[in-house]
């Protein structure tokens, strides 16, 4: 089951949407939109860009910590992730979605047939 987009009115009477996981966990909340047409365009932009978006690591560079031989990577075991602390995206930073222009890649017949 896929996640879903939920459109709602915030306390300032602006439209927003939230992306929820199949278990109901809120994964993302949008900025404010003036009307439903704008919020629908925002959802379309997220659908287009989310799957192809690049990941930017905003965490400070971690200091190299020597690891013991016993802590080597083990297949099937989750590796610890760096702790970025409680860093949020600055409120002054805006997110803009730009739809790609140009010809779309056409799907061809499956290679395995």
N, C-alpha and C positions, 0 to 999 in steps of 0.2 A: 504494500500500500504506500502511495506517495504522500508527501506532506501536502498542506493546502494553504492557500492565501485567504485571510479573513480581513474584510474591510470593516472599519469601525470609525465612529466619531470620537475625537479626543475631548478633553475638558474645555478646550478653546473653540470647539465646534469646527475643527478642521478634520478632513478625511485622512485616514492613515490605513496602512495594511500591515498585517503581521504574517510571517511565514511560520507555520507550526509543523512539527514532526508528526509522524503517524501516532505517536504516543501522547500527543497534546503539548509537548514541550515547545515553548516559543523560541524559535531559532533566530529571528530577526524582526525588527520593527522599523517601518519606514519613517521618513520625514513627513511633514504636513503637506497636504494637497488642498487646493481650493474647492475642487468638485470631483464627482465620480469619474468623469471623463479623464481627468488628469491622473487619478489614482489607478485607473485601468491602464493608462499608458505607462505608468511606473511599474506595474506588475509585468507588463509585456517586456519592458526593458530588462527587468531582473531575470525573467525567463530566458531571454536571448543571451544575456551576458554572464549569468552565474556559472554555467557549465564550462565556459571558456576563459573565465577570469584568471589572471595571474595572482599568485600569492606573494604578498610583500611582508617580510618579517620586520616588524617595528620594534622588536625587543632589543635591548642593549646587547652588545657582544658579550657572550659568556666567557668568563675566565677559564682557561684550560685547566682541567682537574685531572691529574693522573688517575687512571683506572687500574684496578687490580686485575690480574689475569682471570680470576674467577668471575668477574663482571662482564666478560665478553658477551657479544650478542648471541642469543640462543634462538634458533628458529622457533616460531610459534609463541614466543614470549614477548609481551609488550615491553618496549624500551622506555625508560623514563624520559619525559619531555622537559625542556628547560622551563623554568618558572619565570614568567615575565612580570610577576608582581601584579598589582591591581592597576594596570595601565589601560585607560580607556582612550577612545579616539577623541581628540580635542573637539570641543563644541564648535570651534570656528572652522573646522574642516568640513567642506561639503562634498557630497558624493554625487557624481554625475554619470549617467549611463548614456553612452553614445551607441546608436545602432549602426552596425557595419553597413557600408554602402558597397555596391558592386555586385558582380554575379555570384550567385549562391553555388556552392559545390553540389553537383548532381550525384546522386547515389547510383552506383553501378550494380550489376548483378553480383551476388555473393561469390567470393573467390573459391569457396570450397565445393562448388558444383561442377 
